[in-house]
Amino acid sequence: MTTTAPARRPRRDAAANREGILSAAATTLAHDPHASIDTIARAAGLSRRALYGHFDDRDALLREMLLAGARRFNALAEGIETDDDPPLALARLTHRLWSEAAHVQVAAAIALDDGHLEDTATALAPLRRRVAAIVHRGQETDTLRTDVPAPTLSRLIEETARTMVTRVDAASPQARPLAVRAVLSIAGLSWRDGDALVTRLEEESPC
């Protein structure tokens, strides 16, 4: 009788090298979005050949960064109650996601880049469903704009967030409140109502 040997776990140093590559890639791409695989390998303290032992090519490395960022975004979205006051739920979701985007902005920019939109649509499906649920609830309660269909409004919100992630410096202290205000504005809130929600969220979570 033959038995199948259990699958080996990756060696500890191999796992550490992989994490080191991802970290080096994030740092390197933050300075140069078009950095080559050789540049990333050098930043990780590895040879090009060693890097290829973990990732088949540069695009595979970018996809791994995309998926890692998407998992973190989706996890945050799951914590948002869609039955809450929709403007507050949308503001809170944007607020939390932007806090995360400040740490993984490179991955977020990759995810929202035109060349990776198909991968992004799959990876961020849970987050997109959460946004859609908030929008539907907001239109049902007349607390979000109703002059455009819900799918269109969800897309407008997504595109606004995309612009903020790719065009605004996440290190700026004004970045997060600006992102929240922009999303709330496209969702139909006045600047005064948006500002009130930003103030509330900043008081709840000042860091």
C-alpha positions, 0 to 999 in steps of 0.5 A: 500500500502506498501513501502520499507524502504530505506537501512540504511547507516552504522553507523558512528562509524561502518564505522570508525571501519572498516577503523580502521581495514583496517589501523591496518591490513596494519600496522600489515601485513607490520611487519608480513605478517602472522599475525593472525586475533587476532593480527590484531583485537588487533592492531585495538583496537577491540575484535576478535568478533567485527572484525568479525562483519565487516569481515567474516574471515581473507581472507575476510579482505585481499580481501577488502585490495586487492580491495581497492588497486586495485581501486587506481591502476586502477584509476592511470592507467586511467590517462595514455594516451596510444597514447603517446610515448609508452616507456614514457607512460610505464615509467610514469605508473610504476612511478605513480603506484610505488608511490602508492605502497609505501603507499599500498605495503601490499595490493599490495603484497597481490594482487600479492601473488600466493594465490590471483592471481585469485582475482587479475586478476579480480580486476586489469583488467583495469590496465592490459588492459592499459598495454596491450594497451601500449605494442601493441602501442609500438610494432606497432611503434617499440619503444618496443621490438618485439621479443616476442608476445604482450601478453607475453611481457605484462605478462613479464612486470607484473611479473617484477612489481610483483617482485619489489613490493614484493622484494624491500623496498618501503621506499628506495629512490632508489625503484621507479627509480629502478622499472621503470628501471626494467620495461623499461629494460624488455620492450626492452629499453637500460639502457641509454634510461631507465635512461633518462626517469627516470631522466625526470620523477623524474624532473617532480615529485621529491616527 
